[in-house]
Structures are given as structure tokens and as C-alpha cells.
Amino acid sequence: MDRDGTISEEVGYMYHAGIYKVFSWSGPAIRKINEHGMKAVVITNQSGVGRGYFDQASVEEVHSILRSQLAAQNAKLDAIYVCIHHPEAGCDCRKPNPGMLLKARDEMNIDLAQSYVIGDKYLDVETAHNVGAKGILVLTGYGRDEREKYKSSRHQPDLVADDLMAAVDAILEGTV
């Protein structure tokens, strides 16, 4: 799953943990993932670090808040993978490059062909397709604008869902 705009509100660069707000449905959605024995993994581009807008400690503070809020709803993430590089750094980990997913595959024994990438941007859909996973676009965050902007893109989502809960429900129902 993507973080900002998918699990939590999209606020642009997350320069201060005090502005971080998890969507109310994210905890219950991730709990469903946990209860069904699936891995709940976040992959997130945080180029604000590479741009010098904030430091990596700020990113970790946001992740601590996220984990705490999820735990309060009996949900947990199995892992969080972060690309902190500037978009022009040429790294393999920045979405839509597959680096974070390949690392998760190797470290957590994940079958990417049986996996889903859920996000509010088309680069999340492209990331999924780059590793043979299914891409789900949620209409939260940038999702509505992205759907319109990329309606003619060659990489279309396997599913468009209102939010993370609807995406998880569709996965669990086998409709994706």
C-alpha cells in the first residue's frame, strides 16, 4: 500500500508529524488484511528528505504515529519501505521502479504475482505492473484527479475503488 492519500490524508510534503492524519477506515481495512493472513506492507516515496525539506527522523516519527494509531484498532503493518531519494537521483527504489517491492519480496517471501499494490496515484499502478502484481487505484488523495488525467494511459488499474476499505473488500471477495 501507498501511504499518503491511501492510508492517510494527502497533505503534500509531510514536513511535520503533527499534520499527519490516518483515514478512519484504514485501521479496520488493515486489520482485515491481518485477519486473512495477508502481508500488510507500505511502500512510500518520501522525496522531501532528498530535497532537504525534512529529515529521515521526521519520516520515522510519522511511521510511529501510523503504527500506534493502527495498533489502537488492532491492526498492524508487517513492514514499511521508504524511498527518501530525490526524483532525479536515479535510484531503483523510487516508485514506479520496483526496488521497494523487490526488497519486500526477498525479505518477506512475498509472491508478487499474487500481490496487490493499492495507491492513489498512477505511479502506484505502474509499480504494480512493473512486478506482475495487480494495481488498485483508490479515489482518495490524488486518486480522482489521477483517474481523469491518466484515463488513456496504457497501464490501467485492475480496479478503481473508493478507498482502502473498498479495495481490501474487493480483494477478499475475489473480485480483483
Accessible surface in RSA format (square Angstrom, percent):
REM  Atomic radii and reference values for relative SASA: ProtOr
REM  Chains: A
REM  Algorithm: Lee & Richards
REM  Probe-radius: 1.40
REM  Slices: 20
REM RES _ NUM      All-atoms   Total-Side   Main-Chain    Non-polar    All polar
REM                ABS   REL    ABS   REL    ABS   REL    ABS   REL    ABS   REL
RES MET A   1    17.91   9.3   6.86   4.5  11.05  26.3   6.86   5.8  11.05  14.6
RES ASP A   2    12.54   8.8  12.43  12.4   0.11   0.2   0.15   0.3  12.39  12.4
RES ARG A   3     0.95   0.4   0.95   0.5   0.00   0.0   0.00   0.0   0.95   0.6
RES ASP A   4    17.87  12.5  15.29  15.2   2.59   6.1   8.04  18.9   9.84   9.8
RES GLY A   5     0.00   0.0   0.00   N/A   0.00   0.0   0.00   0.0   0.00   0.0
RES THR A   6     0.00   0.0   0.00   0.0   0.00   0.0   0.00   0.0   0.00   0.0
RES ILE A   7     0.00   0.0   0.00   0.0   0.00   0.0   0.00   0.0   0.00   0.0
RES SER A   8     0.00   0.0   0.00   0.0   0.00   0.0   0.00   0.0   0.00   0.0
RES GLU A   9    72.24  41.5  71.26  53.9   0.98   2.3  15.66  30.3  56.59  46.2
RES GLU A  10    46.85  26.9  20.98  15.9  25.87  61.6  10.61  20.5  36.24  29.6
RES VAL A  11    57.01  37.5  27.06  24.5  29.95  72.2  37.45  32.5  19.56  53.1
RES GLY A  12    37.05  45.7   0.00   N/A  37.05  45.7  28.10  77.1   8.95  20.0
RES TYR A  13    93.56  43.7  86.10  49.0   7.46  19.4  71.48  53.7  22.08  27.2
RES MET A  14     4.90   2.5   1.65   1.1   3.25   7.7   1.65   1.4   3.25   4.3
RES TYR A  15   135.21  63.1 120.48  68.5  14.73  38.3  82.75  62.2  52.46  64.7
RES HIS A  16   106.86  58.4 104.19  72.4   2.67   6.8  73.30  75.5  33.56  39.0
RES ALA A  17     8.10   7.4   3.01   4.6   5.09  11.6   3.01   4.2   5.09  13.5
RES GLY A  18    49.63  61.2   0.00   N/A  49.63  61.2  28.64  78.6  20.99  47.0
RES ILE A  19    55.73  31.7  50.85  37.9   4.88  11.8  53.02  38.2   2.71   7.4
RES TYR A  20     9.51   4.4   0.00   0.0   9.51  24.7   0.00   0.0   9.51  11.7
RES LYS A  21   108.99  53.2 105.61  64.8   3.38   8.0  78.99  71.1  30.00  32.0
RES VAL A  22    23.34  15.4   2.32   2.1  21.02  50.6   2.32   2.0  21.02  57.0
RES PHE A  23    30.38  15.2  26.23  16.2   4.15  10.8  29.79  18.1   0.59   1.7
RES SER A  24    91.61  77.4  69.38  92.6  22.23  51.2  56.56 120.4  35.05  49.1
RES TRP A  25    70.89  28.4  67.15  32.5   3.74   8.8  70.89  37.8   0.00   0.0
RES SER A  26     0.00   0.0   0.00   0.0   0.00   0.0   0.00   0.0   0.00   0.0
RES GLY A  27     0.00   0.0   0.00   N/A   0.00   0.0   0.00   0.0   0.00   0.0
RES PRO A  28    33.59  24.5  33.00  30.1   0.59   2.2  33.00  27.2   0.59   3.7
RES ALA A  29     0.00   0.0   0.00   0.0   0.00   0.0   0.00   0.0   0.00   0.0
RES ILE A  30     0.00   0.0   0.00   0.0   0.00   0.0   0.00   0.0   0.00   0.0
RES ARG A  31    72.52  30.4  72.52  37.0   0.00   0.0  12.57  17.2  59.95  36.3
RES LYS A  32    65.78  32.1  65.78  40.4   0.00   0.0  40.65  36.6  25.13  26.8
RES ILE A  33    12.91   7.3  12.91   9.6   0.00   0.0  12.91   9.3   0.00   0.0
RES ASN A  34    37.15  25.6  18.63  18.0  18.51  44.6  19.02  45.8  18.13  17.5
RES GLU A  35   121.84  69.9  81.87  61.9  39.96  95.1  43.97  85.1  77.86  63.6
RES HIS A  36   110.41  60.3  81.44  56.6  28.98  74.1  61.65  63.5  48.76  56.7
RES GLY A  37    70.70  87.2   0.00   N/A  70.70  87.2  36.96 101.4  33.74  75.6
RES MET A  38    66.71  34.5  54.17  35.9  12.54  29.8  55.77  47.4  10.94  14.5
RES LYS A  39   103.27  50.4  81.21  49.8  22.05  52.5  35.42  31.9  67.84  72.3
RES ALA A  40     0.40   0.4   0.00   0.0   0.40   0.9   0.40   0.6   0.00   0.0
RES VAL A  41    16.17  10.6  12.12  11.0   4.06   9.8  12.12  10.5   4.06  11.0
RES VAL A  42     0.00   0.0   0.00   0.0   0.00   0.0   0.00   0.0   0.00   0.0
RES ILE A  43     1.89   1.1   1.89   1.4   0.00   0.0   1.89   1.4   0.00   0.0
RES THR A  44     2.05   1.5   2.05   2.1   0.00   0.0   0.00   0.0   2.05   3.1
RES ASN A  45    29.21  20.1  13.09  12.7  16.12  38.8  11.06  26.6  18.15  17.5
RES GLN A  46     9.74   5.4   7.43   5.4   2.31   5.5   2.31   4.9   7.43   5.6
RES SER A  47     9.15   7.7   6.17   8.2   2.99   6.9   0.07   0.2   9.08  12.7
RES GLY A  48     0.35   0.4   0.00   N/A   0.35   0.4   0.00   0.0   0.35   0.8
RES VAL A  49    27.58  18.1  17.03  15.4  10.55  25.4  17.03  14.8  10.55  28.6
RES GLY A  50    40.58  50.0   0.00   N/A  40.58  50.0  15.40  42.3  25.17  56.4
RES ARG A  51    83.22  34.9  54.71  27.9  28.51  67.9   9.93  13.6  73.29  44.4
RES GLY A  52    64.11  79.1   0.00   N/A  64.11  79.1  32.29  88.6  31.82  71.3
RES TYR A  53   118.55  55.3  90.15  51.3  28.40  73.9  60.20  45.2  58.35  71.9
RES PHE A  54    20.80  10.4   4.34   2.7  16.46  42.8  17.82  10.8   2.97   8.5
RES ASP A  55    83.86  58.7  77.80  77.4   6.06  14.3  38.81  91.3  45.05  44.9
RES GLN A  56    86.26  48.2  83.40  61.0   2.86   6.8  23.70  50.4  62.56  47.4
RES ALA A  57    70.26  64.6  55.81  86.1  14.44  32.9  61.87  87.1   8.39  22.2
RES SER A  58    24.99  21.1  23.24  31.0   1.75   4.0   3.73   8.0  21.26  29.8
RES VAL A  59     3.69   2.4   1.55   1.4   2.14   5.2   3.64   3.2   0.05   0.1
RES GLU A  60    86.43  49.6  82.15  62.2   4.27  10.2  43.65  84.4  42.78  34.9
RES GLU A  61    97.27  55.8  90.50  68.5   6.78  16.1  31.09  60.1  66.19  54.0
RES VAL A  62     1.26   0.8   1.26   1.1   0.00   0.0   1.26   1.1   0.00   0.0
RES HIS A  63     2.09   1.1   2.09   1.5   0.00   0.0   0.12   0.1   1.97   2.3
RES SER A  64    66.79  56.4  60.13  80.2   6.66  15.3  27.13  57.8  39.65  55.6
RES ILE A  65    48.81  27.8  45.92  34.2   2.90   7.0  48.76  35.1   0.06   0.2
RES LEU A  66     0.00   0.0   0.00   0.0   0.00   0.0   0.00   0.0   0.00   0.0
RES ARG A  67   106.38  44.7 101.22  51.6   5.16  12.3  48.18  65.8  58.20  35.3
RES SER A  68    70.80  59.8  60.13  80.2  10.67  24.6  30.05  64.0  40.76  57.1
RES GLN A  69    67.95  38.0  64.45  47.1   3.50   8.3  27.26  58.0  40.69  30.9
RES LEU A  70     0.15   0.1   0.15   0.1   0.00   0.0   0.15   0.1   0.00   0.0
RES ALA A  71    63.46  58.3  48.19  74.4  15.27  34.7  51.58  72.6  11.88  31.5
RES ALA A  72    88.00  80.9  46.63  72.0  41.37  94.1  59.62  84.0  28.38  75.2
RES GLN A  73    56.44  31.6  51.07  37.3   5.37  12.8  28.01  59.6  28.43  21.6
RES ASN A  74   120.10  82.8 100.07  96.7  20.03  48.2  25.61  61.6  94.49  91.3
RES ALA A  75     5.07   4.7   0.00   0.0   5.07  11.5   1.84   2.6   3.24   8.6
RES LYS A  76   120.68  58.9 117.62  72.2   3.07   7.3  99.19  89.3  21.49  22.9
RES LEU A  77    16.25   9.1   0.00   0.0  16.25  40.9   0.00   0.0  16.25  43.7
RES ASP A  78    51.43  36.0  21.44  21.3  29.99  70.9   6.47  15.2  44.96  44.8
RES ALA A  79    17.73  16.3  13.41  20.7   4.32   9.8  17.73  25.0   0.00   0.0
RES ILE A  80    28.07  16.0   3.30   2.5  24.77  59.7   3.30   2.4  24.77  67.2
RES TYR A  81    19.24   9.0  16.82   9.6   2.42   6.3  16.95  12.7   2.29   2.8
RES VAL A  82    38.66  25.4  11.11  10.1  27.54  66.4  11.11   9.7  27.54  74.7
RES CYS A  83     0.20   0.2   0.00   0.0   0.20   0.5   0.20   0.5   0.00   0.0
RES ILE A  84    43.58  24.8  42.83  31.9   0.76   1.8  42.83  30.8   0.76   2.0
RES HIS A  85    72.90  39.8  70.04  48.7   2.86   7.3  46.80  48.2  26.09  30.4
RES HIS A  86    62.83  34.3  60.72  42.2   2.10   5.4  39.28  40.5  23.55  27.4
RES PRO A  87    48.83  35.6  26.53  24.2  22.30  81.1  26.53  21.9  22.30 138.6
RES GLU A  88   154.63  88.8 120.62  91.3  34.01  81.0  48.09  93.0 106.54  87.0
RES ALA A  89    63.37  58.3  21.62  33.4  41.75  95.0  33.62  47.3  29.76  78.8
RES GLY A  90    69.94  86.3   0.00   N/A  69.94  86.3  40.72 111.8  29.22  65.4
RES CYS A  91    26.54  20.1  12.63  14.1  13.91  32.7  21.23  53.8   5.32   5.7
RES ASP A  92   112.99  79.1 107.80 107.3   5.20  12.3  27.36  64.4  85.63  85.4
RES CYS A  93    27.43  20.7  26.74  29.8   0.68   1.6  17.24  43.7  10.18  11.0
RES ARG A  94    45.96  19.3  45.78  23.3   0.18   0.4   9.56  13.1  36.40  22.1
RES LYS A  95     7.32   3.6   4.51   2.8   2.81   6.7   2.02   1.8   5.30   5.6
RES PRO A  96    44.55  32.5  44.55  40.6   0.00   0.0  44.55  36.8   0.00   0.0
RES ASN A  97    61.28  42.3  59.49  57.5   1.79   4.3   3.51   8.5  57.76  55.8
RES PRO A  98    40.29  29.4  40.29  36.7   0.00   0.0  40.29  33.3   0.00   0.0
RES GLY A  99    16.76  20.7   0.00   N/A  16.76  20.7  11.66  32.0   5.10  11.4
RES MET A 100     6.96   3.6   5.79   3.8   1.18   2.8   6.81   5.8   0.15   0.2
RES LEU A 101    16.19   9.0  15.80  11.3   0.39   1.0  15.80  11.1   0.39   1.1
RES LEU A 102    58.70  32.7  58.63  41.9   0.07   0.2  58.70  41.2   0.00   0.0
RES LYS A 103   111.42  54.4 105.82  64.9   5.59  13.3  54.77  49.3  56.65  60.3
RES ALA A 104     1.20   1.1   1.20   1.9   0.00   0.0   1.20   1.7   0.00   0.0
RES ARG A 105    96.01  40.3  93.54  47.7   2.47   5.9  28.87  39.5  67.14  40.7
RES ASP A 106   100.37  70.3  66.65  66.3  33.72  79.7  31.61  74.4  68.76  68.6
RES GLU A 107   108.57  62.3  70.12  53.0  38.45  91.6  39.72  76.8  68.85  56.2
RES MET A 108    32.44  16.8  21.60  14.3  10.84  25.8  29.09  24.7   3.35   4.4
RES ASN A 109   141.89  97.8 120.54 116.5  21.35  51.4  31.93  76.8 109.96 106.3
RES ILE A 110    28.50  16.2  19.84  14.8   8.66  20.9  24.05  17.3   4.45  12.1
RES ASP A 111    86.81  60.8  72.16  71.8  14.65  34.6  38.43  90.5  48.38  48.2
RES LEU A 112    14.45   8.0  11.65   8.3   2.80   7.0  11.65   8.2   2.80   7.5
RES ALA A 113    63.80  58.7  47.80  73.8  16.00  36.4  47.80  67.3  16.00  42.4
RES GLN A 114   134.59  75.3 112.48  82.2  22.11  52.6  36.36  77.4  98.23  74.5
RES SER A 115    22.80  19.3  18.07  24.1   4.73  10.9  15.66  33.3   7.14  10.0
RES TYR A 116    58.82  27.5  37.23  21.2  21.60  56.2  10.75   8.1  48.08  59.3
RES VAL A 117     3.54   2.3   3.21   2.9   0.33   0.8   3.42   3.0   0.12   0.3
RES ILE A 118     5.26   3.0   5.17   3.8   0.10   0.2   5.17   3.7   0.10   0.3
RES GLY A 119     0.00   0.0   0.00   N/A   0.00   0.0   0.00   0.0   0.00   0.0
RES ASP A 120     0.45   0.3   0.45   0.4   0.00   0.0   0.00   0.0   0.45   0.4
RES LYS A 121    68.99  33.7  68.99  42.3   0.00   0.0  21.52  19.4  47.47  50.6
RES TYR A 122     3.65   1.7   3.65   2.1   0.00   0.0   2.11   1.6   1.55   1.9
RES LEU A 123    46.38  25.8  43.19  30.9   3.19   8.0  43.36  30.5   3.02   8.1
RES ASP A 124     1.25   0.9   1.25   1.2   0.00   0.0   0.20   0.5   1.05   1.0
RES VAL A 125     0.04   0.0   0.00   0.0   0.04   0.1   0.00   0.0   0.04   0.1
RES GLU A 126    50.44  29.0  50.44  38.2   0.00   0.0   2.91   5.6  47.53  38.8
RES THR A 127     0.90   0.6   0.90   0.9   0.00   0.0   0.90   1.2   0.00   0.0
RES ALA A 128     0.00   0.0   0.00   0.0   0.00   0.0   0.00   0.0   0.00   0.0
RES HIS A 129    55.69  30.4  33.90  23.6  21.78  55.7  30.02  30.9  25.66  29.9
RES ASN A 130    75.08  51.8  43.07  41.6  32.00  77.1  12.47  30.0  62.61  60.5
RES VAL A 131    25.23  16.6   2.55   2.3  22.68  54.7  12.54  10.9  12.69  34.4
RES GLY A 132    50.43  62.2   0.00   N/A  50.43  62.2  33.57  92.1  16.85  37.7
RES ALA A 133     6.50   6.0   0.34   0.5   6.16  14.0   0.40   0.6   6.10  16.2
RES LYS A 134    80.18  39.1  80.02  49.1   0.17   0.4  46.30  41.7  33.88  36.1
RES GLY A 135     0.00   0.0   0.00   N/A   0.00   0.0   0.00   0.0   0.00   0.0
RES ILE A 136     0.06   0.0   0.00   0.0   0.06   0.1   0.00   0.0   0.06   0.2
RES LEU A 137     0.00   0.0   0.00   0.0   0.00   0.0   0.00   0.0   0.00   0.0
RES VAL A 138     0.00   0.0   0.00   0.0   0.00   0.0   0.00   0.0   0.00   0.0
RES LEU A 139    14.82   8.3   8.56   6.1   6.26  15.7   8.71   6.1   6.11  16.4
RES THR A 140    21.64  15.4  15.07  15.3   6.57  15.7  21.64  29.1   0.00   0.0
RES GLY A 141    40.60  50.1   0.00   N/A  40.60  50.1   6.73  18.5  33.88  75.9
RES TYR A 142    83.38  38.9  82.09  46.7   1.29   3.4  56.33  42.3  27.06  33.4
RES GLY A 143     0.00   0.0   0.00   N/A   0.00   0.0   0.00   0.0   0.00   0.0
RES ARG A 144   141.57  59.4 135.03  68.8   6.53  15.6  59.19  80.9  82.37  49.9
RES ASP A 145   108.50  76.0 102.97 102.5   5.53  13.1  29.60  69.7  78.90  78.7
RES GLU A 146    24.43  14.0  24.15  18.3   0.28   0.7   0.74   1.4  23.69  19.3
RES ARG A 147   104.47  43.9 104.36  53.2   0.10   0.2  26.39  36.1  78.08  47.3
RES GLU A 148   106.18  61.0 100.48  76.0   5.70  13.6  51.51  99.6  54.67  44.6
RES LYS A 149   148.17  72.3 113.11  69.4  35.06  83.5  77.36  69.6  70.81  75.4
RES TYR A 150    71.04  33.2  68.64  39.1   2.40   6.2  39.70  29.8  31.33  38.6
RES LYS A 151   131.66  64.2 110.76  68.0  20.89  49.7  74.01  66.6  57.65  61.4
RES SER A 152   107.83  91.1  73.69  98.3  34.14  78.6  51.98 110.7  55.85  78.2
RES SER A 153    33.58  28.4  14.71  19.6  18.87  43.5  15.81  33.7  17.77  24.9
RES ARG A 154   208.29  87.5 169.94  86.6  38.36  91.3  79.41 108.5 128.88  78.1
RES HIS A 155    36.23  19.8  35.63  24.8   0.60   1.5  19.68  20.3  16.55  19.3
RES GLN A 156    71.18  39.8  63.08  46.1   8.11  19.3  48.44 103.1  22.74  17.2
RES PRO A 157    22.26  16.2   3.63   3.3  18.63  67.7   3.63   3.0  18.63 115.8
RES ASP A 158    72.95  51.1  40.11  39.9  32.83  77.6  11.45  27.0  61.50  61.3
RES LEU A 159    44.08  24.5  38.30  27.4   5.78  14.5  44.08  31.0   0.00   0.0
RES VAL A 160    54.18  35.7  31.24  28.3  22.94  55.3  31.24  27.1  22.94  62.2
RES ALA A 161     7.84   7.2   1.98   3.0   5.87  13.3   7.84  11.0   0.00   0.0
RES ASP A 162    90.54  63.4  84.21  83.8   6.33  15.0  18.17  42.8  72.37  72.2
RES ASP A 163    29.34  20.5  29.34  29.2   0.00   0.0   1.29   3.0  28.05  28.0
RES LEU A 164     0.00   0.0   0.00   0.0   0.00   0.0   0.00   0.0   0.00   0.0
RES MET A 165    40.62  21.0  40.62  26.9   0.00   0.0  40.49  34.4   0.13   0.2
RES ALA A 166    38.22  35.1  28.72  44.3   9.50  21.6  33.79  47.6   4.44  11.8
RES ALA A 167     0.00   0.0   0.00   0.0   0.00   0.0   0.00   0.0   0.00   0.0
RES VAL A 168     1.39   0.9   1.36   1.2   0.04   0.1   1.39   1.2   0.00   0.0
RES ASP A 169    39.58  27.7  38.41  38.2   1.16   2.8  12.43  29.2  27.15  27.1
RES ALA A 170    11.89  10.9  10.49  16.2   1.39   3.2  11.32  15.9   0.56   1.5
RES ILE A 171    20.00  11.4  10.94   8.2   9.05  21.8  10.99   7.9   9.00  24.4
RES LEU A 172    56.05  31.2  21.86  15.6  34.18  85.9  24.92  17.5  31.13  83.8
RES GLU A 173   126.72  72.8  92.20  69.8  34.52  82.2  43.95  85.0  82.77  67.6
RES GLY A 174    60.36  74.4   0.00   N/A  60.36  74.4  30.36  83.3  30.00  67.2
RES THR A 175    96.64  68.7  63.06  63.9  33.58  80.0  67.34  90.4  29.30  44.3
RES VAL A 176    29.05  19.1   0.51   0.5  28.55  68.8  19.32  16.8   9.73  26.4
END  Absolute sums over single chains surface
CHAIN  1 A     8364.2       6341.2       2023.0       4137.4       4226.9
END  Absolute sums over all chains
TOTAL          8364.2       6341.2       2023.0       4137.4       4226.9
